């Protein structure tokens, strides 16, 4: 083990020395730019990390086949943090020190992102395409953070807007993960309700990386809501919905994008009909959008048994956005040059989908989409809940 670590350290030192001797940033060589991902690749949230990784890999493979960016191929190293903050710190430290990556790409989760944010800010490392809509990555503005997706506040506003306007619902409860992620969603729901002079009908929580949802279910059953907004991961959310249906609950279930839509559908099986999920990327089956058509081709070219889905599409957009920004750098790639290129360029058209950035705006996309699960386990894009 010690010998292996020594070899790894020497390799990283060699990479760094090469970059410094050539005047390049860490993680950049004559023919490669190295990115790092800390995400759940195993455990109850594994589908989020693996699907996001697959989407990034598909984009990188497509870009590399076309010659890379400025003659440099893009490479991703993914490490498993189990969706745990302390592990995320450990994996991120490895990526930045042992692996010597240029930037962090496709991290998953609010609690994990919150844990490593001080580190990446201090070290001035781009933190790109986090799979979370938390406000901590948006306000206050942090120039080292590059978001791709809409925020949780935008998703929860859309949820409440459609529940109240389309269905006339007056009693909305919330089921959420009891950590930074769940509380970020809770804050968004409360903000949307306050805008309409409403309050939560009830609250129920569960612990991260568990499916212990019965206490939350009983608490919400007493509240007698008409709809339940769900801020969780796919396994506990599926368990909650299935148990609620066993109790003959007639609530409308509305999930936030982080849930992992396709994994949720698989967990629910034939019990998912009518479940709503807000999305932050276009419908993966809509090949009328050039970027989605390209995504299908890139995912197929990657090989394996990957099927188009919301999470891997988001990963693909992350990878395409990175390449687009790198292409705008004036001179050799540096971390500061990467951020400057994003701010200076401002607008990036990925093929029918446009990202927007500015001197005080690291948001990227703003649109929230609605989807509804059908009896056959497939999602249907919808514009109203009526």
N, C-alpha and C positions, 0 to 999 in steps of 0.2 A: 504493500500500500504506500509506504514512504517513497519507494523508488518510483512508483507511478506518479505520485504527486510531484516529485522532483522533476521527472521528465515533462509533466504538464507545465510546471513553472518555467522550465528552460524554454519550452516551445513558445509560451506566451511572451517571455522576455525577448526571444528571437524575433517574434512578430513585431513587438513594440519597437525594438531596435531598428528593424527594417523600415518601419514607418517613420521613425524620427530621423534616420539618416537620409531619407528621401524627402523630408519636409512634409510628410503626410500626417493626418490625424491617427490616433490609435484606432485599430480595427480596419485600417485602409492599407492595402499593398498595391503593387503595380497592376495586379489582375483581379483583385477581390475587395469587396466591402462586407464586413462581418456584422451581423445583427444578432441580438440575444433576446430570447423570450423566456420569462418565468411565468408558468401557468400550470393549472391542474391537468396532468396527463394521466393520472390514475385516481381512483377513489370516486365518491358520489358526484363529483362535478367534472369528471374526466372528459365528457363529451364536449364541454365548452372549450377546453384547452386544445384538445386534439383536432376538433373541427376548425377552430381558428387557425391553428398551425397549418392544417392542410390547405386552407385558402391562401395563406401567405406563400406556402411552398409552391402552389400552383402558379401564382403570379410571378414569383421569382424564376421558376423554370421557364415560363413564357418569355420573360424579359431576357434571361440568359441565352435562350435559344436564338434570340434576335441580336445577340452580341453584347448584352449587358448594358451598363450605363457608362459611357465614356471608355468602353473597352474593359470595364471591370464587372465581373460576375457578382451577383448578390447571393449571400449565403446566410442561413438562419440556424442558430443553435438554440434548441428548446430544452429547458430543464423543468422538472416536475416540482412544483411548490405545494401540491396538495390543497390549494386554496386556503392556506394558512399563513397569516402575516409573518410570523417568525421564520418560517421556511422560505417565504418570498424574499425576506432580507438576506438569508443565506444564499439562495440561488442567484439573486441579483448581484451580490458581492462576488460570487464566482464568475459571473458573466463579465463583470467590469474589471476584475483583477486577473483571475486565472485565464479567462478566455480572451480578454482584451477586445471586447466588442466596440463597434463604432457608436451604436445606439441601441436602445431597448425598444422592442416592437411586439405588439400584441399581448401585453400583460392582461391577466384576467382578474377582475374583481375590485370592489371598492376597498375592503379592509386591507387587501394585499397592496393595492396601489398607494393607499394612505401610509402604509408602513414604510415603503421604499421612497416615497416622494422627497423627503428631506435629503436623502442620500444622493438621488439623481440631480436634485437642484444644486446641492453643494458642489458636486463634481461636474456640473454643467454638461449633462448627457441628455440628448433628445429622448423623450419618453413618448412613444408614438402609438396611436391606435389602441389605447386601453379599452378593454371590453367592459366598460362601465360608463354610466352617464352622470356620475356623481359631480356635484358642484365644486368639490375641492380641486378638481382638475380644470375648472373653468373660471372660478372666482375665489380669491383674487387672481388676476391674470398672471400666468407663469409662462414665460417665453420658451422654456424648455419642454413644455407639454404641448403635444400636437394631437388634438382630438380629431376623430373622423366622424363619429356618430352623434346624433342628437342627444340632448341631456335628459336625465330622469325627470326634471321639472317639466320639460316639454312633453314627455311621454305621459306623465300623470295628469297634466292639464288636458291632454287629448282624451284620456280615459274619462275623467270627470265630465268634460264637455259632452261627450257622446252619451254617457249614461244618463245625464240629466236632460239634455236636449232631445236626444233621439227616443229615449224610453220613459222620460218623466220620472226617473227614480229619485227618491228623496232620502232614502236610508242606505248609506254606503259605509261598509266596514272595511277593515284592512287586516290582512294576514301577512306578517313580514318576518324576515330573518333578523334575529336580535343582535345586530352588529352594525358597523358603519354603513354597509350596503342597505340593509333594511331600514335604518333610520334616515338614510338619504331619500329613499322612496317615501317613507312616512312624511318627511318634511314637504316633499312635493305634493302629496295628496292633501295634506293640511292646507298648504298654500292655495291649491285649486279650490278646495271647499270654502275657505275663508273668502275668496273672491266672489263666491255666490252666497255668502252669509249662511253657510252650512257648517256642521261639525260632524265628526266621525260618529257613526252609530255604535261602533265597537272596535276593539283591537285584540289581536291574537298573535303570539310570537312563537318561534321555535329556535333552537340553537343550530348554528352553522354546522354543516357536514353531518347532520342527523336527519331522521325522518320522524322525530318525536313531535307529532302535530296534534295529538288527541286533546291535550289541555286547551290549545288554541281553538280547536273546533268547538269544544263545549262552551268556551267563553263567547264565541261568536253566535252560537246557537241561541244563547240567552238574549243576545242583542237583537235578534230577529231582523237582520238586514235584508235588503232587496238585492244587493250586489256586494261582492267581496273583491277588492283589489288585492292582488297577490304580488308581493315583492320577495321572491325567493328563487331557489334553484329547482330544476325539473323534478328530482325525486321527491322532496318534501311537498312540493306543490301538487304533484300527481297524487300522492298519498292523501293529502287534505281533500282534494276534489272527490276521490273515490269514496272516502269515509263519509263525506258530506252527503253524497248521493245515496249511500246506504241508509242514512238517517232521513232520507226523503226531502232533503233541503232543495228548495227551488230557486236558490240564489243564482245570479249571473256571475260567472267567474271571469275576471279580467287580469291577465298576466302581463308583466313588463318584459321587455325584450331579453333581458339577461337570463330569463328562465331557461333558454335553450329550447326553441320551439319544436324542433324535430325530435329531440330527446324527450320532451314532454309528451308529444303525440305518441311516441313509442311506449312510454310508461303508462299512459292512459288507455291505450288499446281502444276497445269499443265503447269506452265510457267518456270519451272526450268531446262528443258532439256538442256544439254550441259554445265551447270555451273560446274566449277572445284573447288574442295576444297582440300587443302593440309592437311594431317593428321599426327599426331605424335604417333599414336598407330596403331597396325595391324588392318586389316579389321575385324569388329566385327562378321562377318559371317563365318570367316575362322577357323572352329573348328579343322583343321589339326594341329594347334598350341595347345599344351596341356593347356597353360594358358587361351586361349580363350574358349576352351571346358569347363574348370573349371569355367570360368566366366559365361557361359550360365547356368550351373547347379546351381551356387550360386545365380544368379539373379532370376531364377525360384523358388528356395527354399525360397527366400525372400517374395514371394507372391505379391499380387497386380497386376497391369496391366503394369508393366515395361517391355519394349521390349529392346533387345540388341541394343546398339548404341555406337558411338564413345566416348561420354562424360562419360557415366556410365562405359565403359570399362576402361577409364583412371582412374576413381575413384577406380575401382577394383584393378588396378595395384598399385595405391597409397597404398591401404590397405594391399595388399600382400607384398609390399616392406617394409612397417613398421614392419609387423610381422617377416619378414626375418631378418631385422636388430636387432630387439629386441631379437631374438633367439641367436644372436651372442654376446650379452653382457655377460661379465664375472662377475658374481655376481649379486647383486640386481640392478634393472633398475634405472639409473640416466640419466639426460639429457646429461651430458658430456660423460657418458658411451655409450649412444646411438650413438652420433656423432663419438666417438672413434671406435666403432664397425664397422661403415660404412666405415671409412677411412682404418682401418686395414684389413677388409675383402676384400674391393675393388670391387669384382665382385659378383653379385647376379643373379642366374638363376631362373627366376620365372616360367619356364616351356616353353622353346623354345624362351624366350625373356630375354636378358641379360642386366642388369644395370651395369655401370662402374663408380667407384668413386676413388678418390685418395687424397693425402695431399693438392693438389691445384685444385682439380676437383670435383665440386658438380653437374655435368650435368646429369648423369643417362643414358638416351637414346640419340641417335644421329640421328636415321633414320627418314626420311621424306617420307611419302607415298602419292601417287596421287589417288584421286577418282573423278568420274564424275557422275553428276546426269543424270538419264535417264528419258524418257518421262513418265514412270510409277511412278516417284517420289522416286525411289530407287537408291542407289549409286552403282557404279560399280568400282572396283579397276582397275587402268590402269597404264601402265608403260611409256606411251608416249602420247602426245597430237596429234600426226599425225592422 
